[in-house]
Amino acid sequence: MKEKLINFLRILGIILLVLTIIIAIIIYYEEYRVVTIDEKHNEEKSIYFQEIGKSFLVGPSEIQIVFENDRVKTLKKMRLSNGGILLSENNWKVLWDKEYALITLKGHEQIENKFKIYYKDGKFEEIKSTIYRNKPSISPEEETNSEKAEQEEQKKLEKIKVEDKDKELSEQYIKVFNYLKEQGEKVTDTEEFDYTAKGQLYMIVYNENEKNTGKPHTKRLIYNENFFEENKTEFVYYESVNSSSEDDIQEEKILGFYILDEITGEVVKENRTGW
């Protein structure tokens, strides 16, 4: 009887030990394990996008951004709400400037979070966003106008919805669109986008029927996917005009090339109208 009790206690002890080890592994995996999601390098500088543990169901993920060079190593911990979707390299972007790196964090359930990391001392500096949490009181007339504006905006969204992967690109398009507007170009009243047959996002700058022919006259911006220059994007400005023939054929010509500096937001027109 005594021997059976000893064997039982031994088995129970082994089971408890195994359970303890399993629980410890789970706690480590869920709370403490650090996994590098993506990393960026520029000369002697490196930045790592890391997840700490695992988010519970659809809760926010605990992450940290680690910066290091030949002089310093710093990190910043924060939360990223991604709707329970696994984090990937699509959740962040790094732009290298002369004195700092600009980090943009993106989640499916939060606004973009931007901050700078200075190379000299590894200091993190958050770029504040203006968010209105409480709407000011407005008159019934203003509220009606606001509702109409929201309905118009919803119609635009229903017409062409920019895919999540192209949100950042659409913001770049808008900067070039505003530049054209400032330069006196005749543009549409709304910001409209569409996709080519190959799935490439482009922006409709102007789209009206000509008064004398009734045929469409359009202008559009499309980014040059074959342009490679760090922290810069090139956009081609096209115009579709009616053919001189009687057929409903439109001829397309290039109106110009524009370079957007992704760091400063500055737009520069190139001195050419052809490839």
Secondary structure by P-SEA (a helix, b strand, c coil): caaaaaaaaaaaaaaaaaaaaaaaaaaaaaccccccccccccccbbbbbccccccccccbbbbbbbbbcccccccccccccccccccccccbbbbbcccbbbbbbbcccccbbbbbbbcccbbbbbbbbbbbcccccccaaaaaaaaaaaaaaaaaaaaccccccaaaaaaaaaaaaaaaaaacccccccbbbbbcccbbbbbbcccccccccccccccccccccccccccbbbbbbbbbbbccccccbbbbbbcbbbbbcccccbbbbcccccc
